[in-house]
Amino acid sequence: MRKKIEKTKNLTSFDEHLTKRYGKIGTKKRTEFEIKAKAFAIGEIIKEERKLSHMTQEQLAEKTGTRKSFISRIEKGHSDIQLSTLYRLLEIGLGKTVSLTIS
């Protein structure tokens, strides 16, 4: 029983881990990480919605006037995406509705 208690002492929250690794919120390094994390999340959403629509990257690219390689980069979180492109991919390409919330 004692070993289990000792092991949990070293646990940290995800926010604590991010602060230790990338710095406090608002620092340059942390902001760069947050931007990359959001780009990755957007890419995952696009990929999931594309697959739910039974489309290939090539089909989505063709429907939205982009290239398969561009769709691939977005889905991997390796490309900054303009809001207009996000709307075009999701609304025109996949027939979804995009809503934006700012808090």
Backbone torsions as a table, in degrees:
resi	resn	phi	psi	omega
1	MET	NA	-39.0	-177.5
2	ARG	-62.9	-37.3	179.7
3	LYS	-62.4	-39.5	179.1
4	LYS	-63.2	-41.7	179.6
5	ILE	-65.1	-42.9	179.8
6	GLU	-63.2	-38.6	-179.5
7	LYS	-65.5	-36.7	-177.8
8	THR	-73.2	-18.5	177.7
9	LYS	-62.9	-29.9	-177.1
10	ASN	-86.2	-6.6	179.8
11	LEU	-70.0	142.4	175.5
12	THR	-128.8	161.5	176.8
13	SER	-76.6	164.6	178.8
14	PHE	-62.4	-39.6	177.9
15	ASP	-62.2	-40.2	177.3
16	GLU	-64.0	-40.2	178.0
17	HIS	-62.2	-46.4	179.6
18	LEU	-62.3	-40.8	178.7
19	THR	-63.2	-42.1	179.6
20	LYS	-65.6	-40.9	-175.1
21	ARG	-83.6	-39.9	-172.9
22	TYR	-116.1	-3.3	-179.9
23	GLY	95.4	176.7	-178.3
24	LYS	-70.9	157.2	175.8
25	ILE	-57.8	132.9	-179.9
26	GLY	102.2	-16.9	177.0
27	THR	-76.9	157.6	-177.6
28	LYS	-58.4	-47.2	-177.5
29	LYS	-63.0	-41.9	179.9
30	ARG	-67.5	-41.3	179.0
31	THR	-62.6	-42.7	177.6
32	GLU	-61.2	-41.0	176.9
33	PHE	-63.0	-45.6	-178.5
34	GLU	-61.2	-40.1	178.7
35	ILE	-63.4	-45.7	178.9
36	LYS	-64.3	-38.6	179.8
37	ALA	-64.9	-40.2	178.7
38	LYS	-69.3	-38.0	176.5
39	ALA	-61.8	-41.1	177.5
40	PHE	-62.9	-44.8	-179.1
41	ALA	-62.7	-42.2	177.9
42	ILE	-62.3	-43.0	177.5
43	GLY	-60.1	-40.8	178.7
44	GLU	-65.5	-38.9	178.2
45	ILE	-63.8	-46.5	179.9
46	ILE	-61.4	-44.9	-179.8
47	LYS	-61.3	-45.3	-179.2
48	GLU	-63.0	-45.2	-179.8
49	GLU	-66.4	-36.1	177.5
50	ARG	-63.4	-45.2	179.9
51	LYS	-66.4	-39.0	176.5
52	LEU	-62.8	-28.5	177.9
53	SER	-86.4	2.7	179.5
54	HIS	56.3	44.7	179.0
55	MET	-116.7	149.1	171.8
56	THR	-87.8	167.4	174.9
57	GLN	-60.4	-39.6	-179.4
58	GLU	-63.6	-42.5	178.7
59	GLN	-63.9	-42.5	178.4
60	LEU	-64.4	-42.3	178.4
61	ALA	-61.1	-45.2	-179.4
62	GLU	-62.8	-42.7	-178.1
63	LYS	-67.4	-28.2	-175.9
64	THR	-108.5	4.4	177.6
65	GLY	72.0	31.3	177.0
66	THR	-120.2	-169.4	178.4
67	ARG	-111.4	152.7	177.6
68	LYS	-57.2	-40.3	-179.1
69	SER	-62.9	-33.9	178.1
70	PHE	-68.0	-44.7	177.5
71	ILE	-60.0	-43.6	179.5
72	SER	-60.1	-46.7	179.4
73	ARG	-61.4	-41.0	179.1
74	ILE	-64.4	-46.1	-178.2
75	GLU	-64.2	-25.3	177.7
76	LYS	-90.3	-3.2	-179.3
77	GLY	76.1	21.2	-177.1
78	HIS	-100.8	12.7	-178.1
79	SER	-143.3	133.3	171.4
80	ASP	-68.0	141.9	-177.4
81	ILE	-123.8	130.3	176.9
82	GLN	-75.1	153.0	179.7
83	LEU	-59.0	-38.9	179.3
84	SER	-63.4	-36.2	178.0
85	THR	-70.0	-40.6	177.2
86	LEU	-58.4	-47.4	177.6
87	TYR	-60.9	-44.5	-178.8
88	ARG	-61.3	-44.4	-179.4
89	LEU	-65.3	-47.8	-174.6
90	LEU	-79.7	-43.7	-174.8
91	GLU	-83.7	-48.8	179.9
92	ILE	-79.2	-47.6	-175.8
93	GLY	-71.6	-41.2	-172.9
94	LEU	-114.8	-1.9	177.1
95	GLY	69.1	26.0	179.3
96	LYS	-99.6	165.1	175.2
97	THR	-107.9	133.1	179.1
98	VAL	-104.7	131.8	172.2
99	SER	-125.9	145.1	-175.5
100	LEU	-115.3	129.6	177.7
101	THR	-119.8	131.5	177.0
102	ILE	-118.9	128.0	179.7
103	SER	-127.0	NA	NA
